Amino acid sequence: IAGLYAVERDVRGRLPDERRHARQARAGPLLDAFRQWLDATGPKLSRRSDLAVAIRYALARWQALTRYADDGRLEIDNNAAERSLRGIAVGR
């Protein structure tokens, strides 16, 4: 995950096409390796373990999780939106 965010630090502020190309070249292999780890590790765990639950969650949402890598307009996370809403939620 830290590697994915390192890619994002390097591409921040670039044009969407540049971001997409860099993500595909650098984040793509990291995402592929992560997927392989999830696929290999999940079956070795008890189905009720917290890690197994998290792995199933990630695999069930894999397309949404990795969509940002194919679209330079998208951010890796929604932290900016959550920060902007924090004041509203805390003020309730």
All heavy atoms as an XYZ file, in Angstrom:
733
protein
N       0.841     -1.184      0.000
C       0.000      0.000      0.000
C       0.887      1.248      0.000
O       0.604      2.220     -0.697
C      -0.965     -0.011      1.207
C      -1.855     -1.265      1.188
C      -1.785      1.260      1.249
C      -2.752     -1.407     -0.020
N       1.950      1.227      0.785
C       2.862      2.377      0.820
C       3.456      2.629     -0.561
O       3.633      3.785     -0.954
C       3.963      2.142      1.845
N       3.737      1.573     -1.292
C       4.265      1.727     -2.651
C       3.276      2.407     -3.579
O       3.650      3.226     -4.417
N       2.001      2.084     -3.425
C       0.965      2.712     -4.247
C       0.875      4.202     -3.943
O       0.739      5.028     -4.850
C      -0.383      2.037     -4.020
C      -0.477      0.568     -4.421
C      -1.803     -0.018     -3.977
C      -0.276      0.403     -5.911
N       0.963      4.551     -2.672
C       0.913      5.961     -2.294
C       2.182      6.700     -2.719
O       2.149      7.897     -2.995
C       0.632      6.118     -0.801
C      -0.849      6.033     -0.508
C      -1.454      4.818     -0.225
C      -1.647      7.164     -0.559
C      -2.807      4.736      0.025
C      -3.009      7.087     -0.313
C      -3.582      5.872     -0.030
O      -4.932      5.795      0.198
N       3.307      6.002     -2.799
C       4.545      6.617     -3.304
C       4.374      6.993     -4.772
O       4.814      8.066     -5.202
C       5.726      5.673     -3.118
N       3.735      6.127     -5.528
C       3.445      6.448     -6.938
C       2.568      7.688     -7.002
O       2.810      8.603     -7.801
C       2.768      5.255     -7.655
C       2.297      5.646     -9.042
C       3.693      4.056     -7.713
N       1.574      7.756     -6.150
C       0.659      8.905     -6.149
C       1.381     10.204     -5.806
O       1.088     11.245     -6.387
C      -0.508      8.676     -5.180
C      -1.463      7.623     -5.654
C      -1.994      7.900     -7.049
O      -2.656      8.931     -7.254
O      -1.720      7.082     -7.944
N       2.319     10.150     -4.872
C       3.094     11.359     -4.553
C       3.855     11.847     -5.783
O       3.950     13.048     -6.028
C       4.081     11.072     -3.421
C       3.508     11.211     -2.051
C       4.584     11.207     -0.976
N       5.459     10.034     -1.033
C       5.180      8.852     -0.479
N       4.040      8.682      0.166
N       6.027      7.855     -0.571
N       4.383     10.907     -6.563
C       5.163     11.273     -7.743
C       4.310     11.813     -8.882
O       4.794     12.608     -9.684
C       5.963     10.066     -8.247
C       7.054      9.648     -7.281
O       7.393     10.443     -6.373
O       7.558      8.522     -7.418
N       3.063     11.381     -8.994
C       2.227     11.806    -10.129
C       1.285     12.949     -9.788
O       0.616     13.478    -10.676
C       1.416     10.626    -10.729
C       2.343      9.525    -11.211
C       0.385     10.098     -9.754
N       1.229     13.333     -8.528
C       0.320     14.420     -8.112
C       0.637     15.699     -8.889
O       1.787     16.083     -9.036
C       0.438     14.669     -6.619
C      -0.606     15.659     -6.134
C      -0.874     15.561     -4.664
N      -1.625     14.322     -4.392
C      -1.208     13.352     -3.593
N      -0.069     13.450     -2.976
N      -1.950     12.283     -3.396
N      -0.392     16.319     -9.429
C      -0.236     17.571    -10.164
C       0.027     17.396    -11.644
O       0.054     18.381    -12.377
N       0.223     16.181    -12.102
C       0.445     15.942    -13.532
C      -0.890     15.858    -14.268
O      -1.950     15.710    -13.667
C       1.215     14.642    -13.747
C       2.632     14.692    -13.252
C       3.352     13.468    -13.728
N       4.663     13.343    -13.129
C       5.469     12.327    -13.362
N       5.093     11.357    -14.171
N       6.642     12.271    -12.792
N      -0.800     15.918    -15.585
C      -1.993     15.781    -16.422
C      -2.558     14.368    -16.285
O      -1.818     13.413    -16.026
C      -1.650     16.063    -17.878
C      -1.208     17.496    -18.189
C      -0.737     17.599    -19.632
C      -2.340     18.467    -17.924
N      -3.882     14.212    -16.474
C      -4.507     12.891    -16.306
C      -3.858     11.779    -17.135
O      -3.679     10.669    -16.628
C      -5.957     13.128    -16.735
C      -6.201     14.553    -16.407
C      -4.890     15.251    -16.700
N      -3.498     12.063    -18.386
C      -2.867     11.021    -19.213
C      -1.518     10.596    -18.643
O      -1.177      9.408    -18.650
C      -2.693     11.499    -20.648
C      -3.738     10.929    -21.573
O      -4.597     10.163    -21.098
O      -3.688     11.241    -22.777
N      -0.751     11.545    -18.160
C       0.544     11.224    -17.559
C       0.350     10.393    -16.290
O       1.103      9.448    -16.043
C       1.304     12.498    -17.215
C       1.734     13.316    -18.412
C       2.372     14.633    -17.998
O       2.882     14.740    -16.861
O       2.352     15.562    -18.816
N      -0.649     10.767    -15.507
C      -0.926     10.011    -14.285
C      -1.327      8.575    -14.613
O      -0.858      7.627    -13.977
C      -2.051     10.686    -13.487
C      -1.633     11.969    -12.845
C      -2.779     12.718    -12.235
N      -3.445     11.934    -11.198
C      -4.118     12.471    -10.204
N      -4.239     13.774    -10.099
N      -4.712     11.707     -9.316
N      -2.184      8.424    -15.612
C      -2.642      7.079    -15.991
C      -1.466      6.220    -16.452
O      -1.319      5.072    -16.025
C      -3.692      7.170    -17.087
C      -4.248      5.800    -17.498
C      -5.364      5.935    -18.520
N      -4.991      6.709    -19.677
C      -4.310      6.238    -20.733
N      -3.930      4.978    -20.750
N      -4.024      7.015    -21.744
N      -0.606      6.785    -17.300
C       0.546      6.013    -17.808
C       1.488      5.620    -16.668
O       1.952      4.475    -16.604
C       1.295      6.801    -18.872
C       0.583      6.882    -20.182
N       0.323      5.783    -20.961
C       0.050      7.937    -20.836
C      -0.331      6.152    -22.051
N      -0.522      7.466    -21.991
N       1.755      6.557    -15.789
C       2.652      6.254    -14.665
C       2.029      5.213    -13.741
O       2.714      4.301    -13.257
C       2.971      7.528    -13.893
N       0.751      5.339    -13.488
C       0.075      4.363    -12.624
C       0.104      2.978    -13.245
O       0.333      1.982    -12.554
C      -1.365      4.784    -12.380
C      -1.505      5.945    -11.434
C      -2.924      6.419    -11.402
N      -3.135      7.464    -10.408
C      -4.250      8.177    -10.332
N      -5.246      7.948    -11.168
N      -4.363      9.109     -9.421
N      -0.170      2.900    -14.533
C      -0.179      1.588    -15.178
C       1.211      0.967    -15.157
O       1.346     -0.235    -14.956
C      -0.721      1.701    -16.595
C      -2.208      1.963    -16.614
C      -2.765      2.187    -18.010
O      -2.022      2.478    -18.948
N      -4.072      2.072    -18.138
N       2.229      1.789    -15.345
C       3.592      1.262    -15.378
C       4.110      0.909    -13.992
O       4.788     -0.107    -13.818
C       4.528      2.285    -16.037
N       3.804      1.726    -13.003
C       4.393      1.540    -11.680
C       3.436      0.917    -10.667
O       3.830      0.053     -9.881
C       4.908      2.874    -11.159
C       6.067      3.411    -12.011
C       6.557      4.756    -11.550
N       6.842      4.778    -10.124
C       6.828      5.891     -9.401
N       6.541      7.048     -9.954
N       7.097      5.850     -8.119
N       2.186      1.374    -10.631
C       1.232      0.833     -9.660
C       0.641     -0.487    -10.150
O       0.302     -1.344     -9.336
C       0.123      1.844     -9.383
N       0.528     -0.641    -11.452
C      -0.045     -1.874    -12.012
C       0.630     -3.134    -11.493
O      -0.050     -4.040    -10.998
N       1.961     -3.221    -11.576
C       2.631     -4.419    -11.048
C       2.438     -4.605     -9.538
O       2.322     -5.737     -9.062
C       4.110     -4.178    -11.382
C       4.087     -3.242    -12.536
C       2.883     -2.364    -12.330
N       2.374     -3.506     -8.792
C       2.131     -3.612     -7.351
C       0.733     -4.155     -7.076
O       0.544     -4.998     -6.190
C       2.301     -2.244     -6.683
C       3.693     -1.634     -6.718
C       3.669     -0.216     -6.164
C       4.680     -2.498     -5.961
N      -0.243     -3.665     -7.835
C      -1.612     -4.147     -7.671
C      -1.716     -5.620     -8.068
O      -2.408     -6.396     -7.401
C      -2.581     -3.293     -8.490
C      -2.783     -1.866     -7.974
C      -3.490     -1.016     -9.017
C      -3.548     -1.876     -6.663
N      -1.025     -6.004     -9.140
C      -1.029     -7.412     -9.559
C      -0.430     -8.313     -8.473
O      -0.973     -9.384     -8.176
C      -0.252     -7.595    -10.864
C      -0.955     -6.977    -12.058
O      -2.182     -6.718    -11.983
O      -0.274     -6.734    -13.074
N       0.672     -7.875     -7.889
C       1.309     -8.662     -6.821
C       0.405     -8.748     -5.593
O       0.308     -9.804     -4.960
C       2.659     -8.045     -6.453
N      -0.271     -7.651     -5.281
C      -1.197     -7.649     -4.148
C      -2.344     -8.617     -4.398
O      -2.731     -9.393     -3.514
C      -1.700     -6.228     -3.892
C      -2.580     -6.083     -2.687
C      -2.254     -6.661     -1.476
C      -3.739     -5.334     -2.764
C      -3.067     -6.507     -0.355
C      -4.557     -5.171     -1.655
C      -4.224     -5.764     -0.456
N      -2.871     -8.609     -5.618
C      -3.967     -9.528     -5.973
C      -3.515    -10.974     -5.840
O      -4.241    -11.824     -5.312
C      -4.458     -9.218     -7.395
C      -5.500    -10.176     -7.934
C      -6.793    -10.073     -7.133
N      -7.735    -11.091     -7.462
C      -8.864    -10.890     -8.125
N      -9.191     -9.675     -8.532
N      -9.685    -11.880     -8.362
N      -2.310    -11.262     -6.300
C      -1.789    -12.625     -6.180
C      -1.659    -13.030     -4.711
O      -1.969    -14.166     -4.343
C      -0.436    -12.749     -6.886
C      -0.546    -12.668     -8.390
C       0.808    -12.651     -9.068
O       1.848    -12.760     -8.422
N       0.802    -12.480    -10.385
N      -1.204    -12.106     -3.877
C      -1.078    -12.394     -2.453
C      -2.447    -12.657     -1.838
O      -2.615    -13.585     -1.052
C      -0.377    -11.228     -1.740
C      -0.189    -11.505     -0.286
C       0.837    -12.188      0.295
C      -1.070    -11.123      0.772
N       0.643    -12.245      1.661
C      -0.517    -11.598      1.979
C      -2.265    -10.416      0.823
C      -1.113    -11.400      3.208
C      -2.874    -10.217      2.056
C      -2.293    -10.705      3.231
N      -3.426    -11.827     -2.186
C      -4.779    -12.034     -1.669
C      -5.311    -13.408     -2.081
O      -5.867    -14.139     -1.254
C      -5.727    -10.941     -2.184
C      -5.481     -9.516     -1.709
C      -6.361     -8.545     -2.486
C      -5.718     -9.390     -0.220
N      -5.139    -13.751     -3.366
C      -5.625    -15.034     -3.875
C      -4.921    -16.215     -3.207
O      -5.542    -17.244     -2.947
C      -5.425    -15.120     -5.391
C      -6.375    -14.231     -6.165
O      -7.460    -13.888     -5.643
O      -6.039    -13.859     -7.311
N      -3.633    -16.074     -2.938
C      -2.871    -17.166     -2.340
C      -3.100    -17.280     -0.836
O      -3.112    -18.382     -0.283
C      -1.378    -16.969     -2.616
N      -3.295    -16.170     -0.177
C      -3.404    -16.165      1.281
C      -4.801    -16.504      1.771
O      -4.959    -17.207      2.775
C      -2.962    -14.800      1.838
O      -1.642    -14.527      1.367
C      -2.980    -14.778      3.352
N      -5.804    -16.028      1.085
C      -7.186    -16.239      1.517
C      -7.539    -17.680      1.827
O      -8.069    -17.977      2.912
N      -7.262    -18.610      0.928
C      -7.635    -20.009      1.187
C      -6.894    -20.669      2.350
O      -7.337    -21.678      2.874
C      -7.275    -20.721     -0.133
C      -7.238    -19.653     -1.157
C      -6.791    -18.420     -0.439
N      -5.792    -20.089      2.774
C      -5.015    -20.673      3.867
C      -5.562    -20.300      5.242
O      -5.126    -20.840      6.241
C      -3.566    -20.199      3.779
C      -2.842    -20.636      2.534
C      -1.461    -20.035      2.497
C      -0.772    -20.347      1.184
N       0.533    -19.680      1.094
N      -6.480    -19.368      5.284
C      -6.970    -18.834      6.549
C      -8.319    -19.421      6.930
O      -9.072    -19.864      6.066
C      -7.121    -17.310      6.439
C      -5.873    -16.524      6.055
C      -6.242    -15.083      5.764
C      -4.839    -16.609      7.158
N      -8.606    -19.362      8.211
C      -9.939    -19.707      8.679
C     -10.907    -18.685      8.096
O     -10.625    -17.481      8.104
C      -9.981    -19.645     10.209
O     -11.310    -19.616     10.653
N     -12.044    -19.139      7.615
C     -13.003    -18.226      6.978
C     -13.485    -17.141      7.937
O     -13.907    -16.085      7.520
C     -14.202    -18.996      6.437
C     -13.844    -19.821      5.213
C     -15.020    -20.326      4.451
N     -16.069    -19.390      4.104
C     -16.022    -18.496      3.116
N     -14.936    -18.381      2.401
N     -17.062    -17.738      2.856
N     -13.424    -17.412      9.223
C     -13.933    -16.451     10.207
C     -12.876    -15.485     10.717
O     -13.198    -14.582     11.476
C     -14.571    -17.182     11.370
C     -15.906    -17.805     10.962
C     -16.472    -18.586     12.089
N     -15.870    -19.930     11.988
C     -15.928    -20.846     12.911
N     -16.545    -20.614     14.028
N     -15.376    -22.013     12.739
N     -11.631    -15.656     10.302
C     -10.588    -14.757     10.793
C     -10.796    -13.354     10.206
O     -11.357    -13.190      9.124
C      -9.195    -15.277     10.420
O      -8.934    -15.054      9.052
N     -10.353    -12.354     10.947
C     -10.505    -10.967     10.489
C      -9.786    -10.738      9.165
O     -10.295    -10.030      8.286
C      -9.973     -9.993     11.542
C     -10.843     -9.941     12.781
O     -12.018    -10.364     12.721
O     -10.351     -9.464     13.819
N      -8.608    -11.336      9.009
C      -7.862    -11.156      7.767
C      -8.595    -11.796      6.592
O      -8.663    -11.218      5.507
C      -6.455    -11.732      7.893
C      -5.557    -11.583      6.661
C      -5.435    -10.120      6.234
C      -4.194    -12.185      6.932
N      -9.176    -12.966      6.794
C      -9.931    -13.623      5.730
C     -11.130    -12.774      5.314
O     -11.441    -12.650      4.126
C     -10.379    -15.011      6.153
N     -11.795    -12.181      6.283
C     -12.937    -11.305      5.991
C     -12.468    -10.101      5.172
O     -13.101     -9.713      4.183
C     -13.636    -10.862      7.300
C     -14.668     -9.778      7.032
C     -14.270    -12.063      7.980
N     -11.340     -9.518      5.562
C     -10.804     -8.362      4.838
C     -10.389     -8.749      3.422
O     -10.615     -7.986      2.467
C      -9.619     -7.782      5.601
N      -9.805     -9.914      3.254
C      -9.396    -10.374      1.922
C     -10.615    -10.582      1.034
O     -10.631    -10.159     -0.120
C      -8.543    -11.658      2.028
C      -7.148    -11.304      2.573
C      -8.432    -12.368      0.682
C      -6.265    -12.499      2.865
N     -11.641    -11.217      1.561
C     -12.857    -11.410      0.763
C     -13.476    -10.068      0.376
O     -13.947     -9.892     -0.743
C     -13.869    -12.279      1.522
C     -13.500    -13.742      1.527
C     -14.650    -14.624      1.982
N     -15.227    -14.227      3.267
C     -14.755    -14.608      4.447
N     -13.690    -15.377      4.521
N     -15.364    -14.217      5.563
N     -13.467     -9.117      1.305
C     -13.998     -7.778      1.043
C     -13.224     -7.128     -0.107
O     -13.816     -6.583     -1.040
C     -13.896     -6.936      2.312
C     -14.449     -5.543      2.175
C     -15.786     -5.278      2.433
C     -13.630     -4.480      1.798
C     -16.302     -3.993      2.320
C     -14.128     -3.195      1.678
C     -15.466     -2.962      1.937
O     -15.964     -1.695      1.816
N     -11.900     -7.177     -0.044
C     -11.070     -6.568     -1.086
C     -11.288     -7.247     -2.434
O     -11.413     -6.577     -3.472
C      -9.595     -6.632     -0.698
N     -11.341     -8.565     -2.449
C     -11.531     -9.286     -3.706
C     -12.906     -9.023     -4.308
O     -13.042     -8.911     -5.535
C     -11.315    -10.781     -3.495
C      -9.869    -11.197     -3.222
C      -9.803    -12.677     -2.859
C      -8.974    -10.879     -4.410
N     -13.909     -8.900     -3.466
C     -15.264     -8.637     -3.961
C     -15.375     -7.243     -4.578
O     -16.245     -7.004     -5.416
C     -16.278     -8.788     -2.834
N     -14.494     -6.354     -4.184
C     -14.528     -4.971     -4.680
C     -13.279     -4.623     -5.482
O     -12.902     -3.466     -5.605
C     -14.667     -4.020     -3.492
C     -16.032     -4.122     -2.853
C     -16.027     -3.667     -1.418
N     -17.347     -3.809     -0.804
C     -17.819     -4.942     -0.319
N     -17.097     -6.040     -0.380
N     -19.015     -5.004      0.221
N     -12.626     -5.631     -6.029
C     -11.344     -5.426     -6.706
C     -11.439     -4.408     -7.841
O     -10.574     -3.545     -7.983
C     -10.797     -6.753     -7.211
C      -9.414     -6.586     -7.745
C      -9.027     -6.584     -9.050
C      -8.232     -6.355     -6.980
N      -7.676     -6.366     -9.141
C      -7.169     -6.228     -7.868
C      -7.976     -6.239     -5.611
C      -5.863     -5.989     -7.455
C      -6.678     -6.000     -5.196
C      -5.646     -5.879     -6.122
N     -12.457     -4.489     -8.651
C     -12.588     -3.558     -9.775
C     -12.670     -2.113     -9.280
O     -12.006     -1.230     -9.817
C     -13.808     -3.899    -10.617
C     -13.914     -3.048    -11.868
C     -15.088     -3.470    -12.735
O     -15.877     -4.330    -12.368
N     -15.200     -2.853    -13.883
N     -13.463     -1.871     -8.256
C     -13.575     -0.514     -7.708
C     -12.271     -0.088     -7.042
O     -11.870      1.075     -7.143
C     -14.725     -0.447     -6.706
N     -11.598     -1.018     -6.390
C     -10.351     -0.721     -5.702
C      -9.253     -0.296     -6.667
O      -8.446      0.579     -6.360
C      -9.908     -1.950     -4.904
C      -8.591     -1.879     -4.151
C      -8.705     -0.880     -3.009
C      -8.212     -3.245     -3.616
N      -9.237     -0.884     -7.843
C      -8.147     -0.637     -8.797
C      -8.533      0.300     -9.938
O      -7.703      0.589    -10.793
C      -7.655     -1.968     -9.385
O      -8.732     -2.623    -10.059
C      -7.094     -2.873     -8.301
N      -9.740      0.784     -9.947
C     -10.216      1.624    -11.052
C      -9.367      2.872    -11.249
O      -9.136      3.324    -12.367
C     -11.671      2.016    -10.808
C     -12.247      2.822    -11.948
C     -13.747      2.950    -11.809
N     -14.226      3.793    -12.884
C     -14.875      4.920    -12.704
N     -15.159      5.319    -11.489
N     -15.258      5.643    -13.718
N      -8.881      3.443    -10.167
C      -8.101      4.677    -10.252
C      -6.863      4.519    -11.136
O      -6.394      5.478    -11.747
C      -7.687      5.146     -8.851
C      -6.439      4.472     -8.349
C      -5.209      5.104     -8.471
C      -6.476      3.205     -7.795
C      -4.054      4.482     -8.040
C      -5.339      2.584     -7.360
C      -4.122      3.228     -7.482
O      -2.986      2.605     -7.067
N      -6.314      3.306    -11.218
C      -5.090      3.081    -11.984
C      -5.319      3.244    -13.488
O      -4.366      3.512    -14.232
C      -4.524      1.696    -11.691
N      -6.551      3.106    -13.940
C      -6.866      3.223    -15.365
C      -7.467      4.565    -15.739
O      -7.829      4.778    -16.891
C      -7.837      2.109    -15.777
C      -7.197      0.740    -15.665
O      -6.000      0.614    -15.971
O      -7.902     -0.201    -15.257
N      -7.587      5.476    -14.771
C      -8.192      6.781    -15.040
C      -7.407      7.852    -14.290
O      -7.496      7.940    -13.060
C      -9.657      6.785    -14.601
C     -10.412      8.018    -15.048
O      -9.774      9.060    -15.314
O     -11.643      7.947    -15.116
N      -6.652      8.637    -15.006
C      -5.812      9.656    -14.398
C      -6.575     10.767    -13.717
O      -5.979     11.570    -13.000
N      -7.864     10.832    -13.925
C      -8.671     11.874    -13.270
C      -9.058     11.495    -11.845
O      -9.416     12.352    -11.056
C      -9.949     12.135    -14.075
C      -9.676     12.638    -15.485
C     -10.942     12.644    -16.298
N     -11.444     11.265    -16.368
C     -12.658     10.925    -16.775
N     -13.513     11.857    -17.136
N     -13.027      9.663    -16.816
N      -8.985     10.220    -11.522
C      -9.407      9.735    -10.207
C      -8.255      9.771     -9.214
O      -7.097      9.623     -9.581
C      -9.927      8.306    -10.313
C     -11.117      8.079    -11.233
C     -11.448      6.604    -11.283
C     -12.304      8.890    -10.768
N      -8.603      9.939     -7.953
C      -7.624      9.871     -6.870
C      -7.583      8.443     -6.334
O      -8.525      7.673     -6.521
C      -8.004     10.833     -5.748
C      -7.940     12.295     -6.148
C      -6.520     12.776     -6.431
O      -5.574     12.234     -5.839
O      -6.374     13.691     -7.256
N      -6.525      8.105     -5.643
C      -6.388      6.767     -5.080
C      -7.374      6.548     -3.929
O      -7.775      5.429     -3.639
C      -4.941      6.502     -4.627
C      -4.738      5.019     -4.288
C      -4.549      7.409     -3.482
C      -3.298      4.633     -4.032
N      -7.762      7.622     -3.261
C      -8.687      7.504     -2.134
C      -9.604      8.728     -2.107
O      -9.486      9.613     -2.945
C      -7.931      7.355     -0.808
C      -6.969      8.513     -0.571
O      -7.292      9.658     -0.934
O      -5.888      8.270     -0.006
N     -10.499      8.751     -1.152
C     -11.424      9.878     -1.039
C     -11.132     10.711      0.209
O     -12.020     11.340      0.771
C     -12.874      9.397     -1.056
C     -13.222      8.574      0.156
O     -12.344      8.141      0.900
N     -14.506      8.363      0.368
N      -9.893     10.736      0.633
C      -9.524     11.460      1.847
C      -9.863     12.945      1.774
O     -10.298     13.525      2.767
C      -8.041     11.285      2.160
C      -7.730      9.900      2.662
O      -8.620      9.158      3.065
N      -6.464      9.529      2.623
N      -9.673     13.575      0.622
C      -9.970     15.006      0.504
C     -11.454     15.269      0.757
O     -11.820     16.213      1.471
C      -9.550     15.523     -0.863
N     -12.303     14.438      0.197
C     -13.743     14.608      0.398
C     -14.121     14.368      1.856
O     -14.931     15.097      2.428
C     -14.524     13.654     -0.509
N     -13.529     13.348      2.457
C     -13.831     13.065      3.862
C     -13.366     14.195      4.773
O     -14.062     14.561      5.718
C     -13.195     11.745      4.282
C     -13.895     10.554      3.672
C     -13.359      9.238      4.182
O     -12.600      9.227      5.183
O     -13.696      8.211      3.587
N     -12.199     14.778      4.478
C     -11.723     15.902      5.292
C     -12.660     17.092      5.177
O     -12.922     17.788      6.152
C     -10.318     16.317      4.854
C      -9.214     15.515      5.493
C      -7.865     16.145      5.251
N      -7.564     16.367      3.852
C      -7.023     15.473      3.035
N      -6.725     14.278      3.485
N      -6.772     15.762      1.781
N     -13.180     17.331      3.963
C     -14.062     18.486      3.788
C     -15.393     18.300      4.512
O     -16.025     19.274      4.899
C     -14.306     18.770      2.299
O     -15.080     17.757      1.719
N     -15.818     17.067      4.712
C     -17.077     16.802      5.401
C     -16.913     16.626      6.917
O     -17.890     16.611      7.645
C     -17.730     15.550      4.827
C     -18.240     15.677      3.399
C     -18.721     14.330      2.886
C     -19.352     16.699      3.323
N     -15.687     16.509      7.367
C     -15.442     16.248      8.780
C     -16.054     17.329      9.659
O     -16.673     17.050     10.688
C     -13.958     16.125      9.063
C     -13.681     15.784     10.518
C     -12.232     15.485     10.782
N     -11.882     14.244     10.113
C     -10.757     14.039      9.442
N      -9.875     14.993      9.346
N     -10.510     12.886      8.861
N     -15.912     18.581      9.285
C     -16.464     19.673     10.074
C     -17.965     19.600     10.204
O     -18.529     19.886     11.259
N     -18.633     19.179      9.149
C     -20.088     19.041      9.177
C     -20.476     17.897     10.100
O     -21.377     18.036     10.938
C     -20.627     18.804      7.759
C     -20.340     20.022      6.882
C     -22.116     18.480      7.788
C     -20.553     19.791      5.403
N     -19.813     16.770      9.983
C     -20.152     15.592     10.796
C     -19.833     15.825     12.269
O     -20.608     15.430     13.140
C     -19.397     14.373     10.287
N     -18.721     16.474     12.552
C     -18.348     16.715     13.940
C     -19.293     17.733     14.582
O     -19.601     17.645     15.762
C     -16.882     17.206     14.022
C     -16.526     17.675     15.417
C     -15.943     16.083     13.593
N     -19.791     18.675     13.785
C     -20.658     19.712     14.313
C     -22.081     19.282     14.594
O     -22.867     20.037     15.145
N     -22.440     18.071     14.238
C     -23.808     17.598     14.473
C     -24.122     17.428     15.915
O     -23.490     16.998     16.745
C     -24.051     16.265     13.772
C     -24.278     16.431     12.319
C     -24.827     15.139     11.805
N     -24.127     14.800     10.566
C     -24.352     13.737      9.894
N     -25.212     12.856     10.312
N     -23.735     13.487      8.781
